[in-house]
Every structure is written in C-alpha cells, then in structure tokens.
Amino acid sequence: MVDQAGTPKAWGGRFSENPDTRLEAFNASVGFDIRMVREDIRASIAHARMLGKQGIISVSDSTAIIDALWQIMNEVEAGQFHLSIADEDVHTGVEIRLRQLIGPTAGRLHTGRSRNDQVANDFRFWTRHQLVEVAAGLVEMIEALLEISARYADVVMPGYTHVQRAQPVLFAHHMHAYCEMFLRDIERIRQAYDRADVLALGSAALAGATYPLDRDAVAAELGFGRISRNSMDAVADRDFALDALYACSLIAMHVSRLSEELVYWSSGEFGYITIADRFSTGSSIMPQKKNADIAELGRGKSGRVFGNLIGLLVTMKGQPMTYNKDSQEDKEGLIDSFDTMLAVLDVFPPMMRSITVHGDRTAEASIKDFTLATDAADVLAKNGVPFREAHEIVGSLVGKCLHDGKTFADLTDEEWTEVHPVFAEQRPPLDGLGSTMLRDLPGGTAPIRVDAAREELHGLVLTESRWVHQKRAAHDAIFTRPN
C-alpha cells in the first residue's frame, strides 16, 4: 500500500487497495499539525535515546536515528523542511525524511510507540509552550495597566452599575480591576499548563507497550512533570486542550470587557480618553472619523475563541474510549485560539500605554447624576440615623434637586439643614476625589489604598514574570542540542 507519491503507508500492510485520492485529502492533518514538528522531532529523539539505553534497539541504531533527527530539526529551523498532503501528517513526514537519511534503520524508531500516544504527547508538548507564551502576554498586559495606573494615579472618574453613573472611583482603581482579572487568567493558564505537563509516550495504542520502556527518563529529558497513570486515558484525553481553550476564552472575555469600555470612553459622548493615532483608524468616506478599531477587534475576536471551545467540547462529548479519528479535530481550534490571543496580547499593551486620560472630563462626570448621594446617606447613618431612613431622606433630596434643577453643590446652608439637622454640622464631600478618600479600607478606592494595591500588584506580576522566564529557559534548553 503506497500513497500518491509511492511512499509506503505505515498502516498499509493489511490493505489491498491504495487510498482514494479524496480520502488522502480528507484524512490529512499535515496542514496544521506541521506546527508541532519541532515537538515531534524532539520527542522522537528522547524516545530513540531511551530505546538504545534500554537495549530495545542497538546503541548504534539509536545514535544514527538521533543524529538524523537533529539534522531534520536543523532543516526545520532553516525553513528547508516541507511537507505535502501525501505525507498525511507531520509524524509520517518526519519518518519519511528520516528514512531518506538513514534508510531502513529509521523503521526502528517506532518500536514501543503508537501514533496514538505520539500524537497525544506532541500535542501536550506544544500546548505547554503556547500556554507559557500566553502567560507572557498577560504579564505584559498587566504591566501596561499598572503603568497607566501610576501615570494617572490621582484621576477620578465615575464608576458604573447598570451603565449608570454610580459612585466616584479612581481611574487607577478601575485599571487595577482588570489587573485582577488578568492575574486570574494567568492562574488558569498555569493550571492548564500543569494538566498538559503529563508524558503520554509509553501508552502505545491504548494498552501500554510490551517493551521495558523507561518512561521516567523520557519525561525528564522532555521536561514533563510526570507520566500518565492510565494508558487508555493518556491517548483519549483532550481535557488539557479544553482547559487551554477555556483559559483563552476567559482572557478573550476580559479583553472584550475592557475593549467595550475603551470604545465608549474614546467616543465623543464620553470623551474620557484619547487613543493614540497609531492605534486608531479612519473612515473611507467621513474625513473626521477616528475609530477605536483595535478595541473593536479585541471585542470581536472573543467570538471565535468561544466558538473553538464549544467546538472541541462537542467533538469530544460523543467519543467512546479510547482514540477516535474525531480527535484529529482537536488542534485547529486550539491553534487558532492561541494565535488569536497572542496577537491580541501583542497589540493591546502598547495601545493601553498610548492612552491619554482627560482627567478634567472624568472628574466632572464623576459627580454628575448625584453620585455623591450614598456619601450623604452615610453622613446621616454615621450620626445615628438608621441607614434605610437615611437612604429615604437623601432620595427625597435628590428628587427635590432634580425638580429644582440643582445639584448638591448648589444647596445653601439653610437648605442642607432643612433636609436634616445633622447636615448643619457635617456634609458629604462635593467632589469625586473627596468621595474616594472616604473608601479607606483594603480593596477600596481611596488613593492610599490604591497606591498600596499597585505595589502589591507589581509584586504579584513579578512572580508570574519569573515563572514565564523559568519555563521559557527550560523549553529552550530542551531544544538545544548538547555539544
């Protein structure tokens, strides 16, 4: 059994007919699993080394295979390794090139290994590194948010509930809310990394291999934290891919929420911020337009990431144990989600750093629509008035001000005293910054608390940055051939 190019199929011995050309095109995964070629080669090097050390194949054959695989790795790095649909998948393509280099000895590489555990292992290997790169993008995002938080540390703005002005907050406090979201995203990325960090090689087709494989040695060489406990689960499991997709989906959702606010804040109706021209676009017909297209795309790309998660959930839900060809559909969606999130996390940090915040505009907006009403009710409550009663008193005051076309700042001393005798001696703040200063408790928007939170966030993101650097260094070491 051979393919269109005359190359024998690894599984062709049982078949009497060559595959239909339409089958080859439909069955092939080489168009996307080529992304995992480096992982496939490196895992094969570790497998070949172990086979030689265990005496399963001769040391000379093991050495020949390893040397040839490093040569193929060099071809990949130089852009000289090319595959076609006839190669079926990246694993077959590598084997074909290996056979061209060392002849029949190449056939010994697959000893004690099935395509099932090979594919699962390559996918885990590749996913693990992609998660580190997403974490690096999140670190950069948080650092950008902390930078503009410090730049506009004293800027006050309205906080919103139900898309209505609610209470004044510091702009920095608002940015820190997104820092918290993205820190949770890194936590999810690290959890997904841990679940991907399991060696599947040695599970063979589904029942394990009959050779004395040293799985721990292979795991150590490839930097895997542990080996799989159950051979059937190892080849059937794609939970790690779903974990990665879920983590990407929440990142996309958080970026989308931030994007929604950037779009509104940069509009003429709000005028809270200006995004630099280099991160904006115009209109083909309206010369005056300046559009927050990057933010809009950041918002829009969440849909495709969510779709990839749902797609794999549906693909996996009906599969019996263990491996089925359906699982070939596991990679394209995750590849797309990683590519999408890495692109978003590449452009958003510099865009955020480019933002100018118009503090005069946000300060003015922070006290509109009686956002200081709760502070007025708190003054009464702190002076012995039950809060529900204080709430009703201030609500009536707001209604009267609306009727008379006044704000709290327009009220005279006599008018305040008429509302309640407490207001003869004590008043709520009449500016947004004064209101924020009252929220002086951990997690609150008081300037002193926000400054402390910024320092704490710097420390937390530094810890995550160190994790990223550690994992990147370990990855680079794995792919560096010893002298």
C-alpha positions, -999 to 999 in steps of 0.1 A, spaced: 0 0 0 15 33 -11 3 69 -14 2 91 -45 40 97 -42 47 60 -40 56 61 -3 45 31 18 19 38 44 28 30 79 -5 12 84 -8 -2 49 1 -39 54 -35 -50 60 -49 -32 29 -50 -44 -7 -60 -11 -23 -43 22 -24 -63 50 -7 -86 71 -29 -72 105 -36 -102 121 -19 -95 101 12 -59 113 14 -70 149 12 -99 144 37 -77 124 61 -46 146 61 -37 167 90 -4 179 78 -17 213 70 -20 222 107 0 196 127 31 209 110 30 235 138 42 207 161 71 195 140 97 206 165 79 189 193 75 157 173 112 156 164 124 163 199 101 137 215 114 112 189 150 120 199 142 113 236 123 81 226 152 69 205 178 76 232 157 56 257 153 27 233 191 25 230 198 28 267 172 1 275 187 -23 249 155 -24 229 174 -13 198 212 -12 194 231 18 206 244 23 171 209 24 156 198 48 184 227 71 177 221 71 140 184 79 145 192 107 170 218 123 147 194 122 117 166 137 138 188 166 149 196 171 112 159 173 104 155 197 133 181 220 117 163 218 84 131 229 101 149 258 118 163 268 84 129 266 67 141 237 45 117 211 57 85 209 36 55 186 37 25 179 14 -8 162 17 8 130 6 27 129 39 -7 126 57 6 141 89 37 157 104 47 124 121 47 105 88 65 133 71 94 132 97 96 95 93 98 97 56 127 122 58 144 100 84 142 71 61 157 92 33 187 100 56 194 66 72 174 40 53 157 10 70 172 19 104 145 46 106 119 19 110 132 11 144 122 45 158 86 35 161 94 5 184 72 6 215 53 36 203 19 41 186 7 70 166 -19 75 193 5 82 222 29 100 198 1 124 187 -12 130 223 23 136 235 33 161 208 0 180 214 7 182 251 43 192 244 33 220 220 3 232 241 26 235 272 49 260 255 20 280 239 5 285 274 37 300 286 37 325 257 1 335 265 12 340 302 40 362 289 14 383 270 -7 386 301 23 398 322 29 425 296 -8 435 297 -8 438 334 24 458 334 9 482 308 -22 487 330 -1 494 361 20 519 341 -11 540 331 -25 535 367 6 552 381 6 579 354 -30 589 362 -29 580 399 -50 610 411 -76 610 383 -111 604 394 -139 591 373 -174 577 377 -178 541 385 -209 525 369 -236 500 377 -263 492 351 -244 515 328 -254 544 350 -231 566 370 -229 552 404 -201 564 426 -167 581 421 -137 559 418 -100 564 409 -91 556 373 -63 536 387 -87 516 408 -106 508 376 -74 497 358 -65 475 388 -98 457 384 -86 444 350 -52 436 366 -71 413 389 -89 396 360 -57 390 341 -39 377 372 -67 351 375 -62 344 338 -25 336 345 -36 313 373 -58 294 349 -30 293 323 -7 278 349 -33 253 359 -38 243 323 0 240 320 1 216 349 -26 194 333 -8 194 300 25 186 317 20 148 315 40 124 293 18 102 272 46 82 255 46 47 266 9 43 265 12 30 229 -21 24 211 -42 22 243 -30 -7 265 7 2 270 38 -12 254 53 -47 257 89 -33 259 108 -23 290 104 14 283 119 39 307 91 64 307 105 85 335 137 90 316 118 103 285 97 126 307 128 140 324 145 147 290 114 164 277 108 184 309 75 167 317 65 169 353 50 134 355 40 104 334 4 94 327 -11 68 352 -35 52 328 -27 43 292 -63 45 280 -68 79 294 -35 91 281 -44 85 245 -81 95 248 -77 126 270 -81 161 255 -91 178 287 -58 197 287 -68 212 253 -102 221 267 -85 237 297 -63 258 274 -93 268 254 -113 277 285 -84 298 298 -81 315 264 -119 321 264 -118 339 297 -89 360 286 -108 369 255 -139 378 276 -118 401 298 -102 418 269 -137 422 254 -150 439 285 -120 462 285 -125 469 248 -161 478 253 -151 505 278 -123 518 256 -147 522 227 -172 541 248 -147 562 267 -130 573 235 -163 584 219 -174 620 216 -202 613 240 -178 603 268 -145 620 259 -127 603 288 -97 591 268 -79 595 236 -62 565 220 -30 574 200 -34 578 163 -10 549 156 -35 526 173 -66 540 155 -81 540 120 -103 563 100 -133 562 77 -131 557 39 -159 583 35 -160 605 66 -128 625 70 -134 635 106 -137 599 119 -112 583 143 -122 547 152 -110 525 181 -107 496 157 -82 476 177 -105 477 207 -134 467 185 -114 438 171 -103 428 206 -140 426 215 -150 408 183 -123 381 184 -138 367 216 -165 351 195 -141 329 175 -123 318 207 -156 309 224 -165 290 193 -133 270 194 -141 259 230 -176 249 221 -164 231 190 -140 208 209 -165 202 237 -190 189 211 -163 169 193 -153 151 224 -187 145 240 -197 116 219 -164 97 216 -161 63 232 -128 52 247 -101 54 235 -87 72 204 -110 80 175 -103 99 143 -127 126 155 -98 138 178 -79 150 148 -103 180 151 -87 189 184 -58 210 170 -71 236 146 -93 253 171 -66 255 198 -40 267 173 -64 294 162 -72 304 198 -36 306 207 -28 326 176 -57 350 183 -48 356 219 -11 360 212 -20 386 186 -43 404 209 -18 404 238 8 417 214 -11 448 204 -31 457 235 -3 466 259 13 492 237 -22 505 228 -30 509 265 3 527 271 -7 552 243 -39 563 260 -43 599 272 -69 602 301 -87 635 302 -89 640 340 -109 672 338 -137 654 319 -137 623 341 -137 644 373 -167 664 361 -185 633 351 -177 616 385 -201 639 404 -229 641 378 -262 624 384 -258 627 422 -231 601 425 -224 615 460 -258 606 473 -245 575 491 -219 596 509 -247 619 521 -267 589 534 -235 577 551 -231 610 569 -266 606 584 -260 569 592 -227 576 610 -246 601 631 -272 577 644 -298 577 616 -308 542 606 -294 537 571 -328 529 555 -342 561 569 -311 580 557 -315 564 523 -351 577 521 -341 612 533 -313 616 507 -335 600 480 -361 627 486 -333 653 485 -322 641 451 -358 642 438 -362 678 451 -328 688 434 -340 673 401 -372 692 404 -355 725 411 -326 720 386 -300 720 413 -270 698 424 -257 692 459 -231 719 453 -259 745 447 -276 739 480 -274 766 507 -266 760 543 -302 766 552 -313 740 526 -289 714 539 -302 720 574 -338 717 563 -330 682 549 -317 670 583 -302 688 613 -270 666 610 -262 684 578 -259 717 598 -226 704 612 -214 678 587 -218 675 549 -208 649 523 -179 657 500 -188 677 470 -160 664 446 -152 629 434 -117 628 448 -130 636 483 -155 608 479 -128 583 470 -109 593 501 -137 580 523 -132 545 510 -101 539 531 -101 502 536 -84 472 519 -98 468 484 -113 503 485 -107 532 460 -91 556 485 -58 569 470 -37 555 498 -53 520 493 -50 522 455 -13 531 458 -7 501 481 -27 479 457 -4 490 429 27 480 448 11 446 457 1 440 420 37 448 409 49 421 433 24 396 420 31 402 384 68 399 391 63 365 404 44 355 373 71 370 351 97 349 369 76 318 362 74 327 325 112 332 323 118 299 341 96 279 317 110 297 286 145 289 297 136 252 304 120 250 269 149 265 251 173 241 269 152 211 258 156 222 222 193 229 224 214 200 212 242 191 237 278 196 224 
